[in-house]
């Protein structure tokens, strides 16, 4: 599939860092499996992984975290 942003690259399996923010709080979630454009770096994350990321972020934000770096564990 061609990249949705640059329209020239192709998506290849890779890992990215996702940065959810809420107010002044930021969480960096590293090693997230995604399909990454080989030209511009745009990425697409599957629905199950997105759900997991949202759960992690909500949990951390609700405990008052202001800054945290997490390495995502593979299933």
CHARMM internal coordinates of N, CA and C (Angstrom, degrees):
IC EDIT
DIST 1 N 1 CA 1.4510
DIST 1 CA 1 C 1.5221
ANGL 1 N 1 CA 1 C 108.85
DIST 1 C 2 N 1.3349
ANGL 1 CA 1 C 2 N 116.04
DIHE 1 N 1 CA 1 C 2 N 135.57
DIST 2 N 2 CA 1.4606
ANGL 1 C 2 N 2 CA 120.15
DIHE 1 CA 1 C 2 N 2 CA 177.35
DIST 2 CA 2 C 1.5180
ANGL 2 N 2 CA 2 C 110.64
DIHE 1 C 2 N 2 CA 2 C -74.29
DIST 2 C 3 N 1.3192
ANGL 2 CA 2 C 3 N 115.87
DIHE 2 N 2 CA 2 C 3 N 151.08
DIST 3 N 3 CA 1.4641
ANGL 2 C 3 N 3 CA 122.52
DIHE 2 CA 2 C 3 N 3 CA -179.02
DIST 3 CA 3 C 1.5252
ANGL 3 N 3 CA 3 C 110.86
DIHE 2 C 3 N 3 CA 3 C -59.82
DIST 3 C 4 N 1.3205
ANGL 3 CA 3 C 4 N 115.26
DIHE 3 N 3 CA 3 C 4 N 137.76
DIST 4 N 4 CA 1.4584
ANGL 3 C 4 N 4 CA 121.38
DIHE 3 CA 3 C 4 N 4 CA 179.86
DIST 4 CA 4 C 1.5278
ANGL 4 N 4 CA 4 C 112.26
DIHE 3 C 4 N 4 CA 4 C -73.21
DIST 4 C 5 N 1.3253
ANGL 4 CA 4 C 5 N 117.92
DIHE 4 N 4 CA 4 C 5 N -19.68
DIST 5 N 5 CA 1.4633
ANGL 4 C 5 N 5 CA 121.84
DIHE 4 CA 4 C 5 N 5 CA -177.81
DIST 5 CA 5 C 1.5302
ANGL 5 N 5 CA 5 C 111.99
DIHE 4 C 5 N 5 CA 5 C -97.50
DIST 5 C 6 N 1.3337
ANGL 5 CA 5 C 6 N 117.41
DIHE 5 N 5 CA 5 C 6 N -61.98
DIST 6 N 6 CA 1.4724
ANGL 5 C 6 N 6 CA 119.76
DIHE 5 CA 5 C 6 N 6 CA -175.78
DIST 6 CA 6 C 1.5282
ANGL 6 N 6 CA 6 C 112.65
DIHE 5 C 6 N 6 CA 6 C -86.05
DIST 6 C 7 N 1.3170
ANGL 6 CA 6 C 7 N 116.94
DIHE 6 N 6 CA 6 C 7 N -18.81
DIST 7 N 7 CA 1.4652
ANGL 6 C 7 N 7 CA 124.51
DIHE 6 CA 6 C 7 N 7 CA 178.14
DIST 7 CA 7 C 1.5397
ANGL 7 N 7 CA 7 C 114.76
DIHE 6 C 7 N 7 CA 7 C 64.60
DIST 7 C 8 N 1.3319
ANGL 7 CA 7 C 8 N 116.84
DIHE 7 N 7 CA 7 C 8 N 7.53
DIST 8 N 8 CA 1.4634
ANGL 7 C 8 N 8 CA 120.15
DIHE 7 CA 7 C 8 N 8 CA -179.67
DIST 8 CA 8 C 1.5251
ANGL 8 N 8 CA 8 C 112.31
DIHE 7 C 8 N 8 CA 8 C -115.50
DIST 8 C 9 N 1.3119
ANGL 8 CA 8 C 9 N 116.43
DIHE 8 N 8 CA 8 C 9 N -33.51
DIST 9 N 9 CA 1.4646
ANGL 8 C 9 N 9 CA 120.94
DIHE 8 CA 8 C 9 N 9 CA -177.47
DIST 9 CA 9 C 1.5228
ANGL 9 N 9 CA 9 C 111.83
DIHE 8 C 9 N 9 CA 9 C -81.73
DIST 9 C 10 N 1.3136
ANGL 9 CA 9 C 10 N 113.99
DIHE 9 N 9 CA 9 C 10 N 168.82
DIST 10 N 10 CA 1.4641
ANGL 9 C 10 N 10 CA 120.56
DIHE 9 CA 9 C 10 N 10 CA 175.24
DIST 10 CA 10 C 1.5200
ANGL 10 N 10 CA 10 C 107.83
DIHE 9 C 10 N 10 CA 10 C -118.75
DIST 10 C 11 N 1.3240
ANGL 10 CA 10 C 11 N 115.24
DIHE 10 N 10 CA 10 C 11 N 151.06
DIST 11 N 11 CA 1.4559
ANGL 10 C 11 N 11 CA 120.43
DIHE 10 CA 10 C 11 N 11 CA 179.09
DIST 11 CA 11 C 1.5219
ANGL 11 N 11 CA 11 C 110.25
DIHE 10 C 11 N 11 CA 11 C -81.40
DIST 11 C 12 N 1.3245
ANGL 11 CA 11 C 12 N 114.79
DIHE 11 N 11 CA 11 C 12 N 132.66
DIST 12 N 12 CA 1.4596
ANGL 11 C 12 N 12 CA 122.07
DIHE 11 CA 11 C 12 N 12 CA 176.61
DIST 12 CA 12 C 1.5341
ANGL 12 N 12 CA 12 C 107.93
DIHE 11 C 12 N 12 CA 12 C -128.42
DIST 12 C 13 N 1.3363
ANGL 12 CA 12 C 13 N 117.55
DIHE 12 N 12 CA 12 C 13 N 151.70
DIST 13 N 13 CA 1.4618
ANGL 12 C 13 N 13 CA 119.27
DIHE 12 CA 12 C 13 N 13 CA 179.07
DIST 13 CA 13 C 1.5288
ANGL 13 N 13 CA 13 C 111.13
DIHE 12 C 13 N 13 CA 13 C -62.09
DIST 13 C 14 N 1.3144
ANGL 13 CA 13 C 14 N 115.77
DIHE 13 N 13 CA 13 C 14 N 139.50
DIST 14 N 14 CA 1.4567
ANGL 13 C 14 N 14 CA 120.55
DIHE 13 CA 13 C 14 N 14 CA 179.04
DIST 14 CA 14 C 1.5177
ANGL 14 N 14 CA 14 C 110.77
DIHE 13 C 14 N 14 CA 14 C -164.86
DIST 14 C 15 N 1.3195
ANGL 14 CA 14 C 15 N 115.70
DIHE 14 N 14 CA 14 C 15 N -171.56
DIST 15 N 15 CA 1.4604
ANGL 14 C 15 N 15 CA 121.40
DIHE 14 CA 14 C 15 N 15 CA 178.01
DIST 15 CA 15 C 1.5237
ANGL 15 N 15 CA 15 C 108.38
DIHE 14 C 15 N 15 CA 15 C -128.16
DIST 15 C 16 N 1.3338
ANGL 15 CA 15 C 16 N 115.00
DIHE 15 N 15 CA 15 C 16 N 143.71
DIST 16 N 16 CA 1.4607
ANGL 15 C 16 N 16 CA 121.41
DIHE 15 CA 15 C 16 N 16 CA -178.00
DIST 16 CA 16 C 1.5241
ANGL 16 N 16 CA 16 C 109.63
DIHE 15 C 16 N 16 CA 16 C -133.18
DIST 16 C 17 N 1.3169
ANGL 16 CA 16 C 17 N 115.49
DIHE 16 N 16 CA 16 C 17 N 169.53
DIST 17 N 17 CA 1.4548
ANGL 16 C 17 N 17 CA 122.75
DIHE 16 CA 16 C 17 N 17 CA 171.74
DIST 17 CA 17 C 1.5174
ANGL 17 N 17 CA 17 C 107.63
DIHE 16 C 17 N 17 CA 17 C -108.98
DIST 17 C 18 N 1.3298
ANGL 17 CA 17 C 18 N 116.32
DIHE 17 N 17 CA 17 C 18 N 128.72
DIST 18 N 18 CA 1.4593
ANGL 17 C 18 N 18 CA 122.58
DIHE 17 CA 17 C 18 N 18 CA -179.48
DIST 18 CA 18 C 1.5237
ANGL 18 N 18 CA 18 C 107.57
DIHE 17 C 18 N 18 CA 18 C -106.63
DIST 18 C 19 N 1.3351
ANGL 18 CA 18 C 19 N 116.85
DIHE 18 N 18 CA 18 C 19 N 140.22
DIST 19 N 19 CA 1.4606
ANGL 18 C 19 N 19 CA 121.07
DIHE 18 CA 18 C 19 N 19 CA -174.44
DIST 19 CA 19 C 1.5293
ANGL 19 N 19 CA 19 C 111.31
DIHE 18 C 19 N 19 CA 19 C -125.70
DIST 19 C 20 N 1.3491
ANGL 19 CA 19 C 20 N 118.31
DIHE 19 N 19 CA 19 C 20 N 79.74
DIST 20 N 20 CA 1.4532
ANGL 19 C 20 N 20 CA 119.20
DIHE 19 CA 19 C 20 N 20 CA 175.08
DIST 20 CA 20 C 1.5382
ANGL 20 N 20 CA 20 C 110.38
DIHE 19 C 20 N 20 CA 20 C -70.37
DIST 20 C 21 N 1.3325
ANGL 20 CA 20 C 21 N 115.56
DIHE 20 N 20 CA 20 C 21 N 141.19
DIST 21 N 21 CA 1.4557
ANGL 20 C 21 N 21 CA 121.59
DIHE 20 CA 20 C 21 N 21 CA 179.07
DIST 21 CA 21 C 1.5190
ANGL 21 N 21 CA 21 C 109.42
DIHE 20 C 21 N 21 CA 21 C -129.95
DIST 21 C 22 N 1.3269
ANGL 21 CA 21 C 22 N 115.28
DIHE 21 N 21 CA 21 C 22 N 143.91
DIST 22 N 22 CA 1.4571
ANGL 21 C 22 N 22 CA 120.69
DIHE 21 CA 21 C 22 N 22 CA 173.40
DIST 22 CA 22 C 1.5216
ANGL 22 N 22 CA 22 C 106.34
DIHE 21 C 22 N 22 CA 22 C -143.05
DIST 22 C 23 N 1.3350
ANGL 22 CA 22 C 23 N 116.26
DIHE 22 N 22 CA 22 C 23 N 113.98
DIST 23 N 23 CA 1.4628
ANGL 22 C 23 N 23 CA 119.70
DIHE 22 CA 22 C 23 N 23 CA -174.70
DIST 23 CA 23 C 1.5121
ANGL 23 N 23 CA 23 C 109.04
DIHE 22 C 23 N 23 CA 23 C 61.31
DIST 23 C 24 N 1.3530
ANGL 23 CA 23 C 24 N 116.07
DIHE 23 N 23 CA 23 C 24 N -125.94
DIST 24 N 24 CA 1.4626
ANGL 23 C 24 N 24 CA 121.06
DIHE 23 CA 23 C 24 N 24 CA 178.64
DIST 24 CA 24 C 1.5203
ANGL 24 N 24 CA 24 C 112.92
DIHE 23 C 24 N 24 CA 24 C -92.23
DIST 24 C 25 N 1.3338
ANGL 24 CA 24 C 25 N 117.70
DIHE 24 N 24 CA 24 C 25 N -0.70
DIST 25 N 25 CA 1.4669
ANGL 24 C 25 N 25 CA 121.63
DIHE 24 CA 24 C 25 N 25 CA -177.13
DIST 25 CA 25 C 1.5291
ANGL 25 N 25 CA 25 C 110.68
DIHE 24 C 25 N 25 CA 25 C -88.69
DIST 25 C 26 N 1.3352
ANGL 25 CA 25 C 26 N 114.90
DIHE 25 N 25 CA 25 C 26 N 141.16
DIST 26 N 26 CA 1.4675
ANGL 25 C 26 N 26 CA 121.53
DIHE 25 CA 25 C 26 N 26 CA 179.92
DIST 26 CA 26 C 1.5238
ANGL 26 N 26 CA 26 C 108.64
DIHE 25 C 26 N 26 CA 26 C -135.17
DIST 26 C 27 N 1.3205
ANGL 26 CA 26 C 27 N 115.55
DIHE 26 N 26 CA 26 C 27 N 137.00
DIST 27 N 27 CA 1.4608
ANGL 26 C 27 N 27 CA 121.21
DIHE 26 CA 26 C 27 N 27 CA 174.16
DIST 27 CA 27 C 1.5237
ANGL 27 N 27 CA 27 C 107.41
DIHE 26 C 27 N 27 CA 27 C -125.34
DIST 27 C 28 N 1.3091
ANGL 27 CA 27 C 28 N 116.56
DIHE 27 N 27 CA 27 C 28 N 129.61
DIST 28 N 28 CA 1.4577
ANGL 27 C 28 N 28 CA 121.04
DIHE 27 CA 27 C 28 N 28 CA 174.93
DIST 28 CA 28 C 1.5204
ANGL 28 N 28 CA 28 C 107.73
DIHE 27 C 28 N 28 CA 28 C -102.83
DIST 28 C 29 N 1.3160
ANGL 28 CA 28 C 29 N 116.19
DIHE 28 N 28 CA 28 C 29 N 121.75
DIST 29 N 29 CA 1.4635
ANGL 28 C 29 N 29 CA 120.92
DIHE 28 CA 28 C 29 N 29 CA 178.65
DIST 29 CA 29 C 1.5219
ANGL 29 N 29 CA 29 C 106.96
DIHE 28 C 29 N 29 CA 29 C -112.30
DIST 29 C 30 N 1.3268
ANGL 29 CA 29 C 30 N 115.88
DIHE 29 N 29 CA 29 C 30 N 111.64
DIST 30 N 30 CA 1.4586
ANGL 29 C 30 N 30 CA 122.47
DIHE 29 CA 29 C 30 N 30 CA -174.20
DIST 30 CA 30 C 1.5187
ANGL 30 N 30 CA 30 C 111.84
DIHE 29 C 30 N 30 CA 30 C -94.58
DIST 30 C 31 N 1.3198
ANGL 30 CA 30 C 31 N 115.01
DIHE 30 N 30 CA 30 C 31 N 162.36
DIST 31 N 31 CA 1.4743
ANGL 30 C 31 N 31 CA 123.65
DIHE 30 CA 30 C 31 N 31 CA 174.85
DIST 31 CA 31 C 1.5290
ANGL 31 N 31 CA 31 C 112.86
DIHE 30 C 31 N 31 CA 31 C 61.11
DIST 31 C 32 N 1.3237
ANGL 31 CA 31 C 32 N 116.17
DIHE 31 N 31 CA 31 C 32 N 39.70
DIST 32 N 32 CA 1.4633
ANGL 31 C 32 N 32 CA 121.41
DIHE 31 CA 31 C 32 N 32 CA 177.45
DIST 32 CA 32 C 1.5242
ANGL 32 N 32 CA 32 C 108.12
DIHE 31 C 32 N 32 CA 32 C -85.35
DIST 32 C 33 N 1.3227
ANGL 32 CA 32 C 33 N 116.83
DIHE 32 N 32 CA 32 C 33 N 123.04
DIST 33 N 33 CA 1.4594
ANGL 32 C 33 N 33 CA 120.25
DIHE 32 CA 32 C 33 N 33 CA 179.00
DIST 33 CA 33 C 1.5218
ANGL 33 N 33 CA 33 C 109.91
DIHE 32 C 33 N 33 CA 33 C -69.74
DIST 33 C 34 N 1.3368
ANGL 33 CA 33 C 34 N 115.03
DIHE 33 N 33 CA 33 C 34 N 134.10
DIST 34 N 34 CA 1.4634
ANGL 33 C 34 N 34 CA 120.95
DIHE 33 CA 33 C 34 N 34 CA -177.05
DIST 34 CA 34 C 1.5194
ANGL 34 N 34 CA 34 C 109.34
DIHE 33 C 34 N 34 CA 34 C -154.70
DIST 34 C 35 N 1.3061
ANGL 34 CA 34 C 35 N 115.24
DIHE 34 N 34 CA 34 C 35 N 169.82
DIST 35 N 35 CA 1.4553
ANGL 34 C 35 N 35 CA 121.89
DIHE 34 CA 34 C 35 N 35 CA 169.95
DIST 35 CA 35 C 1.5245
ANGL 35 N 35 CA 35 C 105.53
DIHE 34 C 35 N 35 CA 35 C -97.53
DIST 35 C 36 N 1.3445
ANGL 35 CA 35 C 36 N 117.33
DIHE 35 N 35 CA 35 C 36 N 120.59
DIST 36 N 36 CA 1.4600
ANGL 35 C 36 N 36 CA 122.48
DIHE 35 CA 35 C 36 N 36 CA -171.22
DIST 36 CA 36 C 1.5315
ANGL 36 N 36 CA 36 C 109.62
DIHE 35 C 36 N 36 CA 36 C -116.93
DIST 36 C 37 N 1.3403
ANGL 36 CA 36 C 37 N 116.14
DIHE 36 N 36 CA 36 C 37 N 133.27
DIST 37 N 37 CA 1.4728
ANGL 36 C 37 N 37 CA 120.51
DIHE 36 CA 36 C 37 N 37 CA 177.98
DIST 37 CA 37 C 1.5197
ANGL 37 N 37 CA 37 C 109.23
DIHE 36 C 37 N 37 CA 37 C -65.71
DIST 37 C 38 N 1.3225
ANGL 37 CA 37 C 38 N 116.35
DIHE 37 N 37 CA 37 C 38 N 131.62
DIST 38 N 38 CA 1.4606
ANGL 37 C 38 N 38 CA 121.08
DIHE 37 CA 37 C 38 N 38 CA -178.54
DIST 38 CA 38 C 1.5233
ANGL 38 N 38 CA 38 C 113.31
DIHE 37 C 38 N 38 CA 38 C -76.10
DIST 38 C 39 N 1.3353
ANGL 38 CA 38 C 39 N 117.62
DIHE 38 N 38 CA 38 C 39 N -4.55
DIST 39 N 39 CA 1.4566
ANGL 38 C 39 N 39 CA 119.98
DIHE 38 CA 38 C 39 N 39 CA 177.82
DIST 39 CA 39 C 1.5324
ANGL 39 N 39 CA 39 C 111.90
DIHE 38 C 39 N 39 CA 39 C -109.85
DIST 39 C 40 N 1.3373
ANGL 39 CA 39 C 40 N 117.36
DIHE 39 N 39 CA 39 C 40 N -56.58
DIST 40 N 40 CA 1.4694
ANGL 39 C 40 N 40 CA 119.85
DIHE 39 CA 39 C 40 N 40 CA -173.04
DIST 40 CA 40 C 1.5251
ANGL 40 N 40 CA 40 C 114.47
DIHE 39 C 40 N 40 CA 40 C -100.59
DIST 40 C 41 N 1.3322
ANGL 40 CA 40 C 41 N 118.49
DIHE 40 N 40 CA 40 C 41 N -13.20
DIST 41 N 41 CA 1.4575
ANGL 40 C 41 N 41 CA 120.70
DIHE 40 CA 40 C 41 N 41 CA 178.58
DIST 41 CA 41 C 1.5167
ANGL 41 N 41 CA 41 C 114.98
DIHE 40 C 41 N 41 CA 41 C 87.56
DIST 41 C 42 N 1.3333
ANGL 41 CA 41 C 42 N 118.00
DIHE 41 N 41 CA 41 C 42 N -1.12
DIST 42 N 42 CA 1.4680
ANGL 41 C 42 N 42 CA 119.67
DIHE 41 CA 41 C 42 N 42 CA 174.92
DIST 42 CA 42 C 1.5221
ANGL 42 N 42 CA 42 C 108.22
DIHE 41 C 42 N 42 CA 42 C -57.15
DIST 42 C 43 N 1.3272
ANGL 42 CA 42 C 43 N 116.05
DIHE 42 N 42 CA 42 C 43 N 146.22
DIST 43 N 43 CA 1.4592
ANGL 42 C 43 N 43 CA 117.92
DIHE 42 CA 42 C 43 N 43 CA -179.15
DIST 43 CA 43 C 1.5181
ANGL 43 N 43 CA 43 C 112.19
DIHE 42 C 43 N 43 CA 43 C -134.13
DIST 43 C 44 N 1.3359
ANGL 43 CA 43 C 44 N 114.44
DIHE 43 N 43 CA 43 C 44 N 157.57
DIST 44 N 44 CA 1.4564
ANGL 43 C 44 N 44 CA 123.13
DIHE 43 CA 43 C 44 N 44 CA 178.16
DIST 44 CA 44 C 1.5236
ANGL 44 N 44 CA 44 C 106.82
DIHE 43 C 44 N 44 CA 44 C -128.30
DIST 44 C 45 N 1.3418
ANGL 44 CA 44 C 45 N 115.61
DIHE 44 N 44 CA 44 C 45 N 132.22
DIST 45 N 45 CA 1.4614
ANGL 44 C 45 N 45 CA 121.74
DIHE 44 CA 44 C 45 N 45 CA -179.57
DIST 45 CA 45 C 1.5179
ANGL 45 N 45 CA 45 C 108.08
DIHE 44 C 45 N 45 CA 45 C -113.43
DIST 45 C 46 N 1.3360
ANGL 45 CA 45 C 46 N 116.97
DIHE 45 N 45 CA 45 C 46 N 137.59
DIST 46 N 46 CA 1.4656
ANGL 45 C 46 N 46 CA 119.59
DIHE 45 CA 45 C 46 N 46 CA -178.55
DIST 46 CA 46 C 1.5316
ANGL 46 N 46 CA 46 C 111.03
DIHE 45 C 46 N 46 CA 46 C -69.07
DIST 46 C 47 N 1.3230
ANGL 46 CA 46 C 47 N 115.19
DIHE 46 N 46 CA 46 C 47 N 164.83
DIST 47 N 47 CA 1.4604
ANGL 46 C 47 N 47 CA 122.40
DIHE 46 CA 46 C 47 N 47 CA -173.50
DIST 47 CA 47 C 1.5322
ANGL 47 N 47 CA 47 C 112.82
DIHE 46 C 47 N 47 CA 47 C -62.94
DIST 47 C 48 N 1.3131
ANGL 47 CA 47 C 48 N 117.99
DIHE 47 N 47 CA 47 C 48 N -42.29
DIST 48 N 48 CA 1.4673
ANGL 47 C 48 N 48 CA 121.10
DIHE 47 CA 47 C 48 N 48 CA -178.97
DIST 48 CA 48 C 1.5316
ANGL 48 N 48 CA 48 C 110.94
DIHE 47 C 48 N 48 CA 48 C -63.89
DIST 48 C 49 N 1.3237
ANGL 48 CA 48 C 49 N 116.60
DIHE 48 N 48 CA 48 C 49 N -42.63
DIST 49 N 49 CA 1.4636
ANGL 48 C 49 N 49 CA 120.54
DIHE 48 CA 48 C 49 N 49 CA 179.16
DIST 49 CA 49 C 1.5209
ANGL 49 N 49 CA 49 C 110.35
DIHE 48 C 49 N 49 CA 49 C -67.20
DIST 49 C 50 N 1.3185
ANGL 49 CA 49 C 50 N 117.11
DIHE 49 N 49 CA 49 C 50 N -40.43
DIST 50 N 50 CA 1.4633
ANGL 49 C 50 N 50 CA 120.94
DIHE 49 CA 49 C 50 N 50 CA 178.08
DIST 50 CA 50 C 1.5231
ANGL 50 N 50 CA 50 C 110.41
DIHE 49 C 50 N 50 CA 50 C -59.74
DIST 50 C 51 N 1.3254
ANGL 50 CA 50 C 51 N 116.50
DIHE 50 N 50 CA 50 C 51 N -43.79
DIST 51 N 51 CA 1.4660
ANGL 50 C 51 N 51 CA 120.87
DIHE 50 CA 50 C 51 N 51 CA 178.05
DIST 51 CA 51 C 1.5350
ANGL 51 N 51 CA 51 C 110.77
DIHE 50 C 51 N 51 CA 51 C -58.99
DIST 51 C 52 N 1.3362
ANGL 51 CA 51 C 52 N 115.80
DIHE 51 N 51 CA 51 C 52 N -44.57
DIST 52 N 52 CA 1.4615
ANGL 51 C 52 N 52 CA 121.00
DIHE 51 CA 51 C 52 N 52 CA 179.55
DIST 52 CA 52 C 1.5323
ANGL 52 N 52 CA 52 C 110.73
DIHE 51 C 52 N 52 CA 52 C -62.69
DIST 52 C 53 N 1.3261
ANGL 52 CA 52 C 53 N 117.40
DIHE 52 N 52 CA 52 C 53 N -42.11
DIST 53 N 53 CA 1.4600
ANGL 52 C 53 N 53 CA 121.68
DIHE 52 CA 52 C 53 N 53 CA 179.36
DIST 53 CA 53 C 1.5201
ANGL 53 N 53 CA 53 C 111.32
DIHE 52 C 53 N 53 CA 53 C -62.91
DIST 53 C 54 N 1.3260
ANGL 53 CA 53 C 54 N 116.56
DIHE 53 N 53 CA 53 C 54 N -42.14
DIST 54 N 54 CA 1.4668
ANGL 53 C 54 N 54 CA 120.72
DIHE 53 CA 53 C 54 N 54 CA 179.44
DIST 54 CA 54 C 1.5261
ANGL 54 N 54 CA 54 C 111.23
DIHE 53 C 54 N 54 CA 54 C -65.00
DIST 54 C 55 N 1.3251
ANGL 54 CA 54 C 55 N 116.89
DIHE 54 N 54 CA 54 C 55 N -39.08
DIST 55 N 55 CA 1.4647
ANGL 54 C 55 N 55 CA 120.58
DIHE 54 CA 54 C 55 N 55 CA 177.75
DIST 55 CA 55 C 1.5281
ANGL 55 N 55 CA 55 C 110.78
DIHE 54 C 55 N 55 CA 55 C -63.89
DIST 55 C 56 N 1.3173
ANGL 55 CA 55 C 56 N 116.80
DIHE 55 N 55 CA 55 C 56 N -44.97
DIST 56 N 56 CA 1.4665
ANGL 55 C 56 N 56 CA 121.30
DIHE 55 CA 55 C 56 N 56 CA 178.84
DIST 56 CA 56 C 1.5247
ANGL 56 N 56 CA 56 C 110.13
DIHE 55 C 56 N 56 CA 56 C -61.03
DIST 56 C 57 N 1.3242
ANGL 56 CA 56 C 57 N 116.72
DIHE 56 N 56 CA 56 C 57 N -47.82
DIST 57 N 57 CA 1.4631
ANGL 56 C 57 N 57 CA 120.92
DIHE 56 CA 56 C 57 N 57 CA -178.52
DIST 57 CA 57 C 1.5224
ANGL 57 N 57 CA 57 C 111.14
DIHE 56 C 57 N 57 CA 57 C -62.10
DIST 57 C 58 N 1.3304
ANGL 57 CA 57 C 58 N 117.94
DIHE 57 N 57 CA 57 C 58 N -47.12
DIST 58 N 58 CA 1.4669
ANGL 57 C 58 N 58 CA 120.80
DIHE 57 CA 57 C 58 N 58 CA 179.53
DIST 58 CA 58 C 1.5195
ANGL 58 N 58 CA 58 C 111.38
DIHE 57 C 58 N 58 CA 58 C -58.73
DIST 58 C 59 N 1.3312
ANGL 58 CA 58 C 59 N 116.01
DIHE 58 N 58 CA 58 C 59 N -44.81
DIST 59 N 59 CA 1.4670
ANGL 58 C 59 N 59 CA 120.67
DIHE 58 CA 58 C 59 N 59 CA 179.70
DIST 59 CA 59 C 1.5246
ANGL 59 N 59 CA 59 C 111.07
DIHE 58 C 59 N 59 CA 59 C -58.52
DIST 59 C 60 N 1.3299
ANGL 59 CA 59 C 60 N 116.55
DIHE 59 N 59 CA 59 C 60 N -46.81
DIST 60 N 60 CA 1.4682
ANGL 59 C 60 N 60 CA 120.81
DIHE 59 CA 59 C 60 N 60 CA -178.02
DIST 60 CA 60 C 1.5300
ANGL 60 N 60 CA 60 C 111.56
DIHE 59 C 60 N 60 CA 60 C -68.70
DIST 60 C 61 N 1.3329
ANGL 60 CA 60 C 61 N 117.46
DIHE 60 N 60 CA 60 C 61 N -43.67
DIST 61 N 61 CA 1.4607
ANGL 60 C 61 N 61 CA 120.13
DIHE 60 CA 60 C 61 N 61 CA 179.63
DIST 61 CA 61 C 1.5271
ANGL 61 N 61 CA 61 C 111.01
DIHE 60 C 61 N 61 CA 61 C -62.85
DIST 61 C 62 N 1.3315
ANGL 61 CA 61 C 62 N 116.86
DIHE 61 N 61 CA 61 C 62 N -39.01
DIST 62 N 62 CA 1.4612
ANGL 61 C 62 N 62 CA 120.83
DIHE 61 CA 61 C 62 N 62 CA -178.18
DIST 62 CA 62 C 1.5284
ANGL 62 N 62 CA 62 C 113.16
DIHE 61 C 62 N 62 CA 62 C -70.07
DIST 62 C 63 N 1.3300
ANGL 62 CA 62 C 63 N 117.76
DIHE 62 N 62 CA 62 C 63 N -17.37
DIST 63 N 63 CA 1.4627
ANGL 62 C 63 N 63 CA 120.36
DIHE 62 CA 62 C 63 N 63 CA 176.66
DIST 63 CA 63 C 1.5253
ANGL 63 N 63 CA 63 C 111.75
DIHE 62 C 63 N 63 CA 63 C -93.23
DIST 63 C 64 N 1.3289
ANGL 63 CA 63 C 64 N 116.74
DIHE 63 N 63 CA 63 C 64 N 2.89
DIST 64 N 64 CA 1.4599
ANGL 63 C 64 N 64 CA 120.37
DIHE 63 CA 63 C 64 N 64 CA 176.61
DIST 64 CA 64 C 1.5119
ANGL 64 N 64 CA 64 C 115.27
DIHE 63 C 64 N 64 CA 64 C 90.53
DIST 64 C 65 N 1.3051
ANGL 64 CA 64 C 65 N 117.88
DIHE 64 N 64 CA 64 C 65 N 12.77
DIST 65 N 65 CA 1.4617
ANGL 64 C 65 N 65 CA 121.13
DIHE 64 CA 64 C 65 N 65 CA 178.40
DIST 65 CA 65 C 1.5263
ANGL 65 N 65 CA 65 C 110.31
DIHE 64 C 65 N 65 CA 65 C -60.99
DIST 65 C 66 N 1.3308
ANGL 65 CA 65 C 66 N 115.60
DIHE 65 N 65 CA 65 C 66 N 134.28
DIST 66 N 66 CA 1.4638
ANGL 65 C 66 N 66 CA 119.91
DIHE 65 CA 65 C 66 N 66 CA 176.26
DIST 66 CA 66 C 1.5252
ANGL 66 N 66 CA 66 C 111.57
DIHE 65 C 66 N 66 CA 66 C -104.03
DIST 66 C 67 N 1.3315
ANGL 66 CA 66 C 67 N 116.52
DIHE 66 N 66 CA 66 C 67 N -33.88
DIST 67 N 67 CA 1.4586
ANGL 66 C 67 N 67 CA 121.27
DIHE 66 CA 66 C 67 N 67 CA 177.88
DIST 67 CA 67 C 1.5200
ANGL 67 N 67 CA 67 C 107.98
DIHE 66 C 67 N 67 CA 67 C -151.50
DIST 67 C 68 N 1.3254
ANGL 67 CA 67 C 68 N 115.79
DIHE 67 N 67 CA 67 C 68 N 126.88
DIST 68 N 68 CA 1.4621
ANGL 67 C 68 N 68 CA 119.56
DIHE 67 CA 67 C 68 N 68 CA 179.06
DIST 68 CA 68 C 1.5220
ANGL 68 N 68 CA 68 C 108.77
DIHE 67 C 68 N 68 CA 68 C -151.14
DIST 68 C 69 N 1.3313
ANGL 68 CA 68 C 69 N 115.31
DIHE 68 N 68 CA 68 C 69 N 143.75
DIST 69 N 69 CA 1.4611
ANGL 68 C 69 N 69 CA 121.04
DIHE 68 CA 68 C 69 N 69 CA 175.28
DIST 69 CA 69 C 1.5158
ANGL 69 N 69 CA 69 C 107.36
DIHE 68 C 69 N 69 CA 69 C -117.17
DIST 69 C 70 N 1.3297
ANGL 69 CA 69 C 70 N 115.59
DIHE 69 N 69 CA 69 C 70 N 125.50
DIST 70 N 70 CA 1.4631
ANGL 69 C 70 N 70 CA 122.05
DIHE 69 CA 69 C 70 N 70 CA -176.22
DIST 70 CA 70 C 1.5243
ANGL 70 N 70 CA 70 C 108.49
DIHE 69 C 70 N 70 CA 70 C -123.84
DIST 70 C 71 N 1.3168
ANGL 70 CA 70 C 71 N 116.84
DIHE 70 N 70 CA 70 C 71 N 138.54
DIST 71 N 71 CA 1.4605
ANGL 70 C 71 N 71 CA 121.50
DIHE 70 CA 70 C 71 N 71 CA 171.86
DIST 71 CA 71 C 1.5240
ANGL 71 N 71 CA 71 C 106.42
DIHE 70 C 71 N 71 CA 71 C -99.15
DIST 71 C 72 N 1.3156
ANGL 71 CA 71 C 72 N 117.22
DIHE 71 N 71 CA 71 C 72 N 117.60
DIST 72 N 72 CA 1.4638
ANGL 71 C 72 N 72 CA 121.71
DIHE 71 CA 71 C 72 N 72 CA -177.60
DIST 72 CA 72 C 1.5194
ANGL 72 N 72 CA 72 C 109.66
DIHE 71 C 72 N 72 CA 72 C -68.48
DIST 72 C 73 N 1.3105
ANGL 72 CA 72 C 73 N 115.80
DIHE 72 N 72 CA 72 C 73 N 130.88
DIST 73 N 73 CA 1.4681
ANGL 72 C 73 N 73 CA 121.28
DIHE 72 CA 72 C 73 N 73 CA 178.01
DIST 73 CA 73 C 1.5223
ANGL 73 N 73 CA 73 C 108.60
DIHE 72 C 73 N 73 CA 73 C -88.15
DIST 73 C 74 N 1.3056
ANGL 73 CA 73 C 74 N 116.74
DIHE 73 N 73 CA 73 C 74 N 132.55
DIST 74 N 74 CA 1.4662
ANGL 73 C 74 N 74 CA 121.08
DIHE 73 CA 73 C 74 N 74 CA 178.23
DIST 74 CA 74 C 1.5095
ANGL 74 N 74 CA 74 C 109.90
DIHE 73 C 74 N 74 CA 74 C -69.23
DIST 74 C 75 N 1.3435
ANGL 74 CA 74 C 75 N 114.24
DIHE 74 N 74 CA 74 C 75 N 149.87
DIST 75 N 75 CA 1.4746
ANGL 74 C 75 N 75 CA 119.50
DIHE 74 CA 74 C 75 N 75 CA -178.81
DIST 75 CA 75 C 1.5040
ANGL 75 N 75 CA 75 C 111.53
DIHE 74 C 75 N 75 CA 75 C -74.25
END
COOR INIT
IC SEED 1 N 1 CA 1 C
IC BUILD
